[in-house]
Every structure is written in structure tokens, then in C-alpha cells.
Amino acid sequence: MTLLQDSFLLEEGLALVLLFFITRFFVHSLFRKSRPPLPPGPQGFPIVGALPLIGSQPHVGFAKMAKKYGPIMYLKFGSQDMVVASTPEAAKAFLKTQDLNFSNRPIDAGVHHMAYDGQDMVNAEYGPRWRLLRKVCNTHMFGSKAMENWAHFRVSEVGLMLQDLLEANRKGEPVLMPTMLSYLTANVIGQVVLSRRVFATNSSESDEFKVLVVEMMKYAAVLLVGDIIPALGFLDRGTQQKMKKLHKQVDSMITKMIEEHIATSHERKEHPDLLDTILTYGDKPDDERLSNENIKGLILNLFVAGTDTSSSIIEWALTEMLKNPTIFKKAHEEMDKVIGIGRRLEEADIPKLPYLQAICKETLRKHPPTPLNLPRLSSEDCIVNSYFIPKNTRLQVNIWAIGRDPAVWENPLEFAPERFLSEKNKKIDPRGNDFELIPFGAGRRMCAGVRMGMVQVEYVLGSLIHSFDWKLPEGVKELDMEEIFGLTLQKAVPLSAMVSPRLAPGAYV
């Protein structure tokens, strides 16, 4: 081949490459012009995007920005695309209309290091394995029959808590409610899953388990720099090491639980618990089989996600009622009429107590356990309310902002259970169909334990209200209402209160 021919082929090749890039540029430009715009949002900063604008309480920061940019807001979160929905209509557009497209979750460092790389139910990729995990939980723990089967555990644990409260009254001591409520919730879950209490008095194993659960809750809410700016991931090395160490400890404890359970399974042959049932899925055919990581991740979900959500709701409810004793008075009047003071509240009483149910709904509205829904991720490009949402966009629904939206709720900062007794609101239900009140999320990836959570909140809170009179400790004039953002929305200052019995002595037995 001659030099002239070589030169001609080179020029021809360069022309083709140039033509390719020019064509791609024009096609891309044409597509950008023809597609709808991105939702409005803050400009942000180079590299970090809108991250510095969020503050230490993202739900509050997002709510303030939504007032300026609207109900659907787009922002750059480091290198990530993020969209925030802040009204019932916007939430419905994503969690119902686009539910399937937003059915996956991002695998952040916390999930990777501490939740078996997304092999658990909460973070599993949407598909057959996730559906199986969800089915196992719905059938054996959260379904109607399962809820009835485990009811006696709730009754016994509430009874033990009432005895602890009576003892505190005899000693003239205040009770620290979040600790007591977390113990109760974890012990109910422990009885259902393991046939034993996990927070027992004077037990080193219980103390270790308690510390690990609390640490898991803390780190589960952490979004590392490397999650949003991968190039700066080296800055997270210390935190990631802590996550790995914590996971190793938790995994060791869960492995020990499983080994002990297998060794003693013959003792529960007639009455298997949840772990006994879950372990049978390890020997099923491929399409019904759960791996060791699936099983461990599921156990982790039940304890970490289930421990502090219901306890924080109850703590906030009692706090709001202590601020407004008239609510206590109305609740006592309703309960005394339906139940009397000769016995404890029973779960069968709850449907006859509309004011108690209204208190629970009002608490979920004003103090949702998760202020921002667990993040979701778009699988494909989509159009939402005439806005373009790119593939792999992270979705956050600001549940806290929806509950405090004056366009939805009259006097939203006021704690008024009566609003849920009105003709307009009495049919609103927090189980995912009414987007004005979605404390547990909505759609395919809403909280699997919503039924159990609601029963537990209504029964435990109702028992506490019915069984005792409540007041602040001597010298405490005002309740602190500050929040701490995390996996759950906790009170910054834990609730401490004095109680005195109001039922007949025999009712507490």
C-alpha cells in the first residue's frame, strides 16, 4: 500500500470519527431540546452540589427549599441526581404512578458494609428474591393470623412494663420512657423471632445486644462522603472501618443465635418460632430458597427497623399529651366509659376507642418515625408531572413536610387529635393509601411491618394512658421538643415522667 493510499484512509477514518461525534452532538442536543425540563431546584456548588444547603436536619432543609422551588425539587447531591417530593400529590406521582420504576434502593456504604450488601429485605434488589423475603415476613410475622398468634407476647411484655412503672411510682422516681419502650419493643420481637427476651435484666449478653442494636441504628442513617462523591471516598476510611467492625460483631451474634436455634429446634417442634420457620427456607428449591445472608439480613431488619420506630412514636405522643393535659383527660374519659378501671386495656378494645386512634394518627402526622422515606432509585428515565427524571435518580419523599403542610392540614403545628374525628379526615389511614398521611411510606417498598407497628403503638400507648396519670418530674417546667435526625426521628432530650396508678390494684396483675 502506498503512502498516498495510507494518507487517504487516515483522512477517511478521521472524517468518519468526526461525523460520528457531530451526529451524536446534534442528536443529543435535539433530545435535550425535545425532552421536558428537569424539576426546579437550587444551583448548588461545584463538586458537592446542594449538600451544604441541607444542614444537620435534612427533612427541615428540604422543606424550606420546597417553599421556594416547589413540590418536586431536583438537586445535585455530590455526583448524584436527587429528586425530593414534598406534597401528597407529588408523593403519589412517584410512589403510585411511578412505583415500579422507583422500586429499587441505592446500595450505600452502610448497606454494603452492614446489611449484607443488600441481601436483606429492606434493601434487596426488586425482583424474585425481594418478593420471597417479603412473602415470608407477611405470611409468618405480619399477616393477620401471625399477629393473632403472637398477641400473647405483646400482652405479657406490656404487663411487665406496667409492673416496672408501678415500682417507679412506689419509689417516687421518674421513668425514662425511651429506654423502657425500646426494651419492650425489642423483647416482643425477640419472643416472636427467638422465643426469648433479648433485653433481660442483669444479662451481659442482653447488654451487648442492646449496644449493637443502638450502634446499628446510628450508623444506618449515615451517608458517607464517598456515597455522594466517589472520588473523595478515602475520607470515609475511619467510618467504614467502624461499620465493618460493627457488622462483624453483629454477624457473629446472629450466627450464634442461629446455631443455638438449630441445636434446640426439637424443643419447639410443636410451636416453632419465626426463626425456626425462616430456617426451613434454607433447604427449599432454588426459587424458594433463602441464603444465609438473606436469613441473617432479615433478622437484622426485624430488630433494627422494628425497635425504635414504634417506641419513638409512643414517646412523642406522651410528650405532646403532657404539654396538653386536656388530651389525657379526654382519653381517660373515653377509656373509662369503654373499659372501666377494673381491668387492663385489651387489643379488642381499640376499635371502640376512636379518640385513642386519633391520638396515634396525629402523632404519626406531626412526628413521623422516618421523616424522609428510605431512598429509592429510578431504574429508567421517566416523566413525572411534566418534569424529566433521569435514570438512577435518588428519590426522597419528605414525609415530615407533608404532615406539616398548611395546604393539607389546618394549623399543622398544633397537636390536635380531634382533626381525625372530623368528617373530612376520619377515614384517613396511615397504611399507605392516603398520601396526606404516609408515615410508613407507600407502594411496593413501604414498610412491611406497618400492621404490626400500628397494633403495637395503639396497644402500648393505650395501656400507658389507661393505666396511669402522668406528670412532669418536680422542677421541670417545660418540655424540650427538639428533634434529632436519624433512621428514626428521636427526641433530642429523652422523655422523663412521673406516673401514678389510676386502675384498681388487681387490674395490673
C-alpha positions in Angstrom: 0.0 0.0 0.0 1.4 3.4 -1.0 1.9 6.4 1.3 -0.8 8.2 -0.7 -3.3 5.4 0.0 -2.4 5.4 3.7 -3.0 9.1 3.9 -6.3 8.8 2.1 -7.5 6.0 4.5 -6.4 8.0 7.6 -8.3 11.1 6.4 -11.3 9.0 5.6 -11.2 7.4 9.1 -10.8 10.8 10.8 -13.7 12.1 8.8 -15.9 9.2 9.9 -15.0 9.7 13.6 -15.7 13.4 13.3 -19.0 12.8 11.6 -19.9 10.3 14.4 -19.3 12.9 17.1 -21.0 15.7 15.2 -24.1 13.5 14.7 -24.1 12.4 18.3 -23.9 16.0 19.4 -26.8 17.1 17.3 -28.9 14.1 18.3 -28.1 14.7 22.0 -28.9 18.4 21.6 -32.2 17.6 19.8 -33.1 15.1 22.5 -32.4 17.7 25.2 -34.5 20.3 23.5 -37.4 17.9 22.9 -37.4 16.4 26.4 -39.2 18.1 29.3 -37.1 20.1 31.7 -35.6 18.9 35.0 -37.6 19.9 38.1 -36.5 23.3 39.6 -34.0 23.3 42.4 -31.0 25.0 44.0 -27.9 25.7 41.9 -25.6 24.2 44.5 -21.8 24.3 44.5 -19.1 22.7 42.4 -18.3 19.1 43.3 -20.6 19.0 46.4 -23.7 20.3 44.8 -26.5 21.2 47.2 -25.0 19.3 50.1 -24.0 22.4 52.1 -27.6 23.7 51.8 -29.2 20.8 53.6 -28.0 21.3 57.2 -28.0 18.8 60.1 -31.7 18.2 59.7 -32.3 17.3 56.0 -36.1 17.0 56.4 -36.3 20.6 57.6 -33.8 21.8 55.0 -35.7 20.2 52.2 -39.0 21.6 53.4 -37.6 25.1 53.4 -36.2 24.7 49.9 -39.5 23.3 48.7 -41.3 26.5 49.6 -39.1 28.2 47.0 -38.7 25.6 44.3 -42.0 23.7 44.6 -43.4 20.2 45.4 -41.0 18.4 43.1 -37.4 19.6 43.5 -34.3 18.5 41.7 -30.8 18.9 43.1 -27.3 17.6 42.7 -26.2 15.7 45.8 -22.5 15.5 45.1 -22.3 13.5 41.9 -25.8 12.0 42.4 -29.1 13.2 40.9 -31.7 13.6 43.6 -35.4 14.5 43.5 -37.5 15.4 46.6 -41.3 15.1 46.7 -42.9 17.4 49.4 -46.7 17.2 48.9 -49.3 14.4 48.8 -49.8 14.8 45.1 -46.0 14.7 44.4 -45.6 11.7 46.6 -48.4 9.9 44.8 -46.9 10.7 41.4 -43.7 8.8 42.4 -45.0 6.1 44.9 -48.1 5.1 42.9 -47.9 6.2 39.3 -44.1 5.6 39.0 -43.9 3.0 41.8 -42.4 0.2 39.7 -39.8 2.5 38.2 -38.7 3.5 41.8 -38.8 0.1 43.3 -35.0 -0.3 43.9 -32.9 1.2 46.6 -29.4 2.7 46.3 -26.7 0.5 47.9 -24.8 3.0 50.0 -21.7 2.1 52.1 -23.9 1.5 55.2 -25.9 -1.1 53.3 -22.8 -2.6 51.7 -20.9 -3.0 55.0 -23.7 -3.6 57.5 -26.7 -5.1 55.7 -25.0 -8.0 53.8 -24.6 -5.8 50.7 -28.4 -5.5 50.2 -29.2 -9.2 50.7 -31.8 -8.2 53.4 -35.4 -7.5 52.8 -35.3 -3.7 53.2 -32.5 -3.1 50.7 -32.8 -6.2 48.3 -33.0 -5.5 44.6 -36.6 -5.5 43.5 -37.3 -8.9 42.0 -38.0 -12.6 42.9 -35.6 -12.6 45.9 -37.2 -9.5 47.4 -40.7 -10.8 46.8 -39.8 -14.1 48.6 -38.4 -12.2 51.6 -41.5 -10.0 51.7 -43.8 -13.1 51.4 -42.0 -14.9 54.3 -42.5 -11.9 56.6 -46.1 -11.2 55.5 -47.0 -14.8 56.0 -45.2 -15.6 59.2 -45.0 -12.4 61.1 -47.1 -9.5 59.8 -50.2 -11.3 58.5 -53.5 -11.3 60.4 -53.1 -14.9 61.6 -49.5 -14.4 62.7 -50.4 -11.2 64.5 -53.1 -13.2 66.5 -50.6 -16.0 67.2 -48.1 -13.5 68.7 -50.6 -11.4 70.6 -49.9 -13.0 74.0 -46.2 -11.8 73.8 -47.5 -8.2 73.5 -49.8 -8.7 76.5 -47.0 -10.2 78.7 -44.4 -7.6 77.8 -46.8 -4.7 78.4 -47.7 -6.3 81.7 -44.0 -6.4 82.8 -43.6 -2.8 81.7 -46.7 -1.8 83.8 -45.1 -3.5 86.8 -41.9 -1.6 86.3 -43.9 1.7 86.2 -45.7 0.7 89.4 -42.3 0.1 91.1 -41.0 3.5 89.9 -44.2 5.1 91.4 -43.6 3.3 94.8 -40.0 4.6 94.8 -41.1 8.1 93.8 -38.8 8.0 90.8 -39.3 9.3 87.3 -39.3 6.8 84.4 -37.1 7.3 81.3 -39.6 6.4 78.6 -37.5 5.7 75.5 -35.3 3.1 77.3 -38.4 1.3 78.7 -40.2 1.4 75.4 -37.2 0.2 73.3 -36.8 -2.7 75.7 -40.5 -3.6 75.4 -40.4 -3.5 71.6 -37.2 -5.4 71.3 -38.4 -8.1 73.7 -41.7 -8.5 71.8 -39.7 -9.1 68.6 -37.3 -11.4 70.5 -40.2 -13.5 71.7 -41.6 -13.8 68.2 -38.3 -14.4 66.4 -36.3 -16.3 69.0 -38.7 -17.5 71.7 -36.9 -15.4 74.3 -36.5 -11.9 75.6 -33.4 -10.1 74.2 -33.2 -7.4 76.8 -33.3 -9.2 80.1 -32.2 -7.6 83.5 -28.6 -8.3 84.6 -27.6 -10.1 81.4 -24.3 -9.3 79.8 -25.5 -10.9 76.5 -28.5 -8.6 76.6 -26.4 -5.6 77.3 -24.1 -6.4 74.3 -27.1 -6.9 72.1 -28.6 -3.6 73.2 -25.3 -1.7 72.4 -25.1 -3.3 69.0 -28.7 -2.5 68.0 -28.2 1.1 69.1 -25.0 1.4 67.2 -26.6 -0.2 64.1 -29.4 2.4 64.3 -26.8 5.2 64.5 -24.8 4.1 61.5 -27.8 3.1 59.4 -28.6 6.8 59.0 -25.0 7.8 57.9 -24.5 8.9 54.3 -20.7 8.9 53.7 -18.8 11.4 51.6 -17.9 8.5 49.2 -21.6 7.7 48.7 -22.2 11.1 47.0 -18.6 12.0 45.8 -16.9 8.7 45.0 -13.5 10.4 44.3 -13.4 11.5 48.0 -14.2 8.1 49.4 -10.8 7.9 51.0 -12.1 10.5 53.6 -14.5 7.8 54.9 -11.9 5.2 55.7 -12.3 5.5 59.5 -16.1 5.4 59.5 -16.1 2.4 57.0 -13.7 0.6 59.3 -16.1 1.1 62.2 -19.0 -0.1 60.1 -17.1 -3.3 59.1 -16.2 -3.9 62.8 -19.7 -3.4 63.9 -21.0 -5.7 61.2 -18.6 -8.4 62.2 -19.8 -8.2 65.8 -23.5 -8.3 64.8 -22.9 -11.1 62.3 -21.1 -13.1 65.0 -24.1 -12.7 67.4 -26.7 -13.5 64.7 -24.7 -16.6 63.7 -24.6 -17.7 67.3 -28.4 -17.2 67.6 -28.9 -19.4 64.5 -26.6 -22.1 65.7 -28.2 -22.3 69.1 -31.6 -22.3 67.5 -30.8 -25.2 65.2 -29.4 -27.1 68.2 -32.6 -26.6 70.3 -35.2 -26.8 67.4 -36.5 -30.1 68.8 -37.7 -28.3 71.9 -40.0 -26.1 69.8 -41.2 -28.8 67.4 -44.9 -28.3 68.3 -44.6 -24.5 68.5 -41.9 -23.2 66.1 -41.0 -19.5 66.3 -40.3 -17.2 63.4 -36.6 -18.2 63.1 -37.4 -21.9 63.1 -39.8 -21.2 60.2 -37.3 -18.9 58.3 -34.6 -21.6 58.6 -36.7 -24.1 56.7 -36.4 -21.8 53.6 -32.7 -22.6 53.5 -33.5 -26.2 52.3 -36.2 -25.4 49.7 -35.8 -25.5 45.9 -33.9 -22.6 44.3 -36.8 -20.3 43.6 -38.0 -20.6 47.2 -34.6 -20.9 48.9 -33.1 -18.2 51.2 -29.3 -17.9 51.5 -27.6 -17.5 54.9 -27.1 -13.8 54.1 -30.9 -13.4 53.3 -31.8 -15.0 56.7 -29.3 -13.0 58.7 -30.3 -9.8 56.9 -33.9 -10.5 57.6 -33.3 -11.0 61.4 -31.2 -7.8 61.3 -34.1 -5.9 59.7 -36.6 -7.0 62.3 -34.6 -5.9 65.2 -33.0 -2.7 63.8 -36.0 -1.4 61.9 -38.6 -2.6 64.5 -37.1 -1.5 67.7 -37.1 2.3 67.7 -39.9 3.2 65.3 -42.8 2.3 67.5 -41.1 3.4 70.7 -40.3 6.9 69.2 -44.0 7.3 68.2 -45.2 6.5 71.7 -42.6 8.8 73.3 -43.7 11.7 71.1 -47.4 11.0 71.8 -46.9 11.1 75.6 -44.8 14.2 75.2 -47.5 16.1 73.3 -50.1 14.9 75.8 -48.0 16.1 78.7 -47.9 19.5 77.0 -51.7 19.5 76.8 -53.3 17.6 79.7 -56.8 18.1 78.2 -55.9 15.3 75.8 -55.2 13.0 78.6 -58.5 13.9 80.2 -60.5 13.2 77.1 -58.6 9.9 76.5 -59.3 8.8 80.1 -63.0 9.6 79.8 -63.3 7.5 76.6 -61.4 4.6 78.2 -63.2 4.7 81.5 -66.5 4.5 79.6 -65.5 1.6 77.3 -63.2 -0.3 79.6 -63.6 0.9 83.2 -60.9 0.8 85.8 -61.3 -2.8 86.9 -59.2 -4.3 84.1 -56.4 -3.5 81.7 -56.9 -2.4 78.1 -57.1 -5.3 75.6 -56.4 -5.2 71.9 -60.1 -6.0 71.2 -61.0 -2.6 72.9 -59.0 -0.5 70.4 -61.7 -0.3 67.6 -64.1 1.1 70.2 -61.6 3.9 71.1 -61.7 6.4 68.3 -60.0 9.2 70.3 -57.0 6.9 71.1 -56.7 6.1 67.4 -56.9 9.8 66.6 -54.0 10.5 69.0 -51.9 7.8 67.3 -52.7 9.3 63.8 -52.0 12.8 65.0 -48.6 11.7 66.4 -47.8 10.0 63.1 -48.7 13.2 61.2 -46.6 15.6 63.3 -43.8 13.2 64.3 -43.4 10.5 61.6 -40.9 7.8 62.7 -39.0 8.2 59.4 -39.1 11.9 58.4 -37.7 11.0 54.9 -38.7 7.8 53.3 -35.9 5.3 52.8 -34.4 6.3 49.5 -35.5 4.8 46.2 -33.7 4.8 42.8 -35.2 5.2 39.4 -34.5 2.2 37.0 -35.2 4.2 33.9 -35.7 7.8 32.6 -39.3 8.9 33.3 -41.6 11.9 33.1 -43.3 13.0 36.4 -45.7 15.9 36.4 -44.1 17.2 33.1 -40.6 17.0 34.5 -37.8 14.8 33.2 -36.3 12.5 35.8 -33.1 10.7 34.7 -32.3 7.1 35.3 -30.5 6.4 38.6 -32.1 9.4 40.3 -32.3 9.1 44.1 -35.9 9.8 45.4 -36.6 11.2 48.8 -40.2 11.8 49.9 -40.4 14.4 52.7 -43.0 12.7 54.9 -42.3 15.3 57.7 -43.1 18.2 55.3 -46.3 16.6 54.1 -47.5 16.2 57.7 -46.9 19.9 58.3 -48.2 21.3 55.1 -50.8 24.1 55.8 -52.3 23.5 52.4 -53.2 20.0 53.6 -53.7 20.4 57.4 -55.3 23.2 59.3 -53.0 24.6 61.9 -50.4 21.9 61.2 -48.1 22.8 64.1 -50.9 22.3 66.6 -51.2 18.8 68.1 -55.0 18.2 67.8 -56.2 14.6 67.7 -59.8 15.9 67.1 -58.8 16.7 63.5 -59.1 12.9 62.8 -62.6 12.7 64.2 -63.9 15.2 61.6 -65.9 14.1 58.6 -63.1 15.2 56.3 -60.3 13.3 58.0 -61.8 10.4 59.9 -61.3 7.9 57.1 -57.6 8.8 56.5 -55.5 5.8 57.3 -51.7 5.7 57.7 -51.2 2.4 55.9 -50.1 3.8 52.6 -53.2 4.6 50.6 -53.9 8.1 51.8 -50.9 10.3 50.7 -51.7 13.0 53.2 -50.5 10.5 55.9 -47.8 8.1 54.8 -45.5 7.7 57.9 -44.6 4.2 56.8 -44.2 5.1 53.1 -46.4 3.8 50.3 -46.2 1.5 47.3 -44.2 -1.7 46.8 -41.4 -0.7 49.1 -43.4 0.6 52.0 -42.6 -0.7 55.5 -43.6 -4.4 55.7 -44.3 -4.1 59.4 -46.9 -1.4 59.2 -49.7 -3.6 60.5 -47.6 -4.8 63.5 -46.4 -1.3 64.1 -49.9 0.2 64.3 -51.2 -2.6 66.6 -48.2 -2.2 68.9 -48.4 1.6 69.0 -52.2 1.7 69.7 -52.0 -1.1 72.3 -48.9 0.1 74.2 -49.8 3.8 74.2 -53.4 2.9 75.1 -52.2 0.8 78.0 -50.0 3.6 79.3 -52.7 6.2 79.1 -55.4 4.0 80.6 -53.2 2.6 83.5 -51.6 5.8 84.8 -51.9 9.5 85.4 -48.9 11.3 84.1 -47.0 14.5 85.1 -43.6 16.1 84.6 -40.9 15.5 87.3 -40.7 18.1 90.0 -38.8 21.2 88.9 -39.4 20.5 85.1 -41.5 23.4 83.8 -41.3 22.9 80.1 -40.8 20.0 77.7 -38.0 20.2 75.1 -39.4 19.4 71.6 -36.2 19.4 69.7 -35.6 16.6 67.2 -32.6 14.5 66.3 -32.4 13.4 62.7 -31.5 9.7 62.2 -33.0 6.5 61.0 -35.9 7.5 63.2 -36.9 10.9 64.4 -36.0 10.9 68.1 -36.5 13.5 70.8 -33.2 15.3 71.5 -34.0 15.2 75.2 -35.5 11.8 76.2 -38.9 12.0 77.9 -38.8 11.5 81.7 -42.1 11.5 83.6 -43.8 10.6 86.9 -46.6 8.2 86.9 -49.3 7.2 89.4 -51.8 4.3 89.1 -55.4 5.0 88.3 -56.8 1.5 88.0 -58.0 -0.9 90.7 -55.0 -2.7 92.2 -56.0 -6.1 90.8 -56.1 -4.7 87.3 -52.3 -4.7 86.9 -51.8 -8.4 87.6 
